[in-house]
Amino acid sequence: MSSLQASPYILKLYSPDATLELVGGKGASLARMAVAGLPVPPGFQITTHAYPAFLTKELKKAVSSGISILLRKTCARERRQPYDYRV
């Protein structure tokens, strides 16, 4: 296994493991095209597992705070109760 494949956060561009859930629509489409032999620039893909690992506690707190403020303002303007969310 190469070092590129050793991480759950990175996949080779042409990896058959590049699913919609793991790399998103554009990444999955590029992987299918590369496997089919179509001309695709060389590269790699960052998986969806990388995002939660990227979020530090402080960043997660700041994002949650911003979402909370937006929800309160939006719900107050539309006169409805805020709903629960998770970051």
C-alpha positions as CSV (number, residue, x, y, z in Angstrom):
1,M,0.0,0.0,0.0
2,S,1.4,3.4,-1.0
3,S,1.6,6.2,1.5
4,L,-1.1,8.0,-0.5
5,Q,-3.5,5.1,0.3
6,A,-2.4,4.8,3.9
7,S,-4.5,7.7,5.1
8,P,-8.3,7.6,5.5
9,Y,-8.3,11.2,4.4
10,I,-6.7,10.8,0.9
11,L,-7.5,8.5,-2.1
12,K,-5.8,8.2,-5.4
13,L,-7.9,9.9,-8.1
14,Y,-8.6,6.6,-9.9
15,S,-9.4,4.6,-6.7
16,P,-12.4,2.3,-7.0
17,D,-13.2,3.3,-3.4
18,A,-14.0,6.9,-4.5
19,T,-17.8,6.8,-3.9
20,L,-20.2,9.6,-3.7
21,E,-20.4,9.4,0.1
22,L,-16.6,9.3,0.4
23,V,-15.4,12.0,-2.0
24,G,-18.5,13.7,-3.2
25,G,-20.1,13.9,-6.7
26,K,-17.3,15.6,-8.6
27,G,-14.6,13.3,-7.1
28,A,-16.7,10.1,-7.7
29,S,-17.3,11.2,-11.3
30,L,-13.6,11.9,-11.9
31,A,-12.7,8.5,-10.5
32,R,-15.1,6.8,-12.8
33,M,-13.8,8.7,-15.8
34,A,-10.2,7.9,-14.8
35,V,-11.0,4.2,-14.4
36,A,-12.7,4.2,-17.7
37,G,-9.5,5.4,-19.4
38,L,-10.8,8.9,-20.2
39,P,-8.2,11.8,-20.0
40,V,-8.3,13.1,-16.4
41,P,-5.5,15.2,-15.0
42,P,-3.4,13.4,-12.3
43,G,-4.3,14.0,-8.8
44,F,-5.7,12.8,-5.5
45,Q,-8.9,13.2,-3.5
46,I,-9.6,14.4,0.0
47,T,-12.2,12.2,1.6
48,T,-15.2,13.3,3.7
49,H,-13.4,11.8,6.7
50,A,-10.9,14.7,6.6
51,Y,-13.5,17.5,7.4
52,P,-14.3,16.4,11.0
53,A,-10.7,15.7,11.6
54,F,-9.8,19.2,10.4
55,L,-12.3,20.9,12.7
56,T,-10.5,21.9,15.9
57,K,-12.4,22.4,19.1
58,E,-12.1,26.2,18.7
59,L,-13.2,26.2,15.1
60,K,-16.1,23.9,15.9
61,K,-17.1,26.3,18.7
62,A,-16.9,29.3,16.3
63,V,-18.9,27.6,13.6
64,S,-21.6,26.5,16.1
65,S,-21.8,30.0,17.5
66,G,-22.2,31.5,14.0
67,I,-24.9,29.0,13.0
68,S,-26.7,29.6,16.3
69,I,-26.8,33.4,15.7
70,L,-28.0,33.0,12.1
71,L,-30.7,30.6,13.2
72,R,-31.9,32.9,16.0
73,K,-32.1,35.9,13.6
74,T,-33.7,33.9,10.8
75,C,-36.3,32.3,13.1
76,A,-37.0,35.6,14.8
77,R,-37.6,37.3,11.4
78,E,-39.8,34.4,10.3
79,R,-41.5,34.1,13.7
80,R,-40.8,30.4,14.2
81,Q,-38.9,28.3,16.7
82,P,-35.2,27.5,16.1
83,Y,-34.5,23.9,15.3
84,D,-31.6,21.7,16.6
85,Y,-28.5,21.3,14.5
86,R,-25.1,19.6,14.9
87,V,-21.7,20.7,13.6
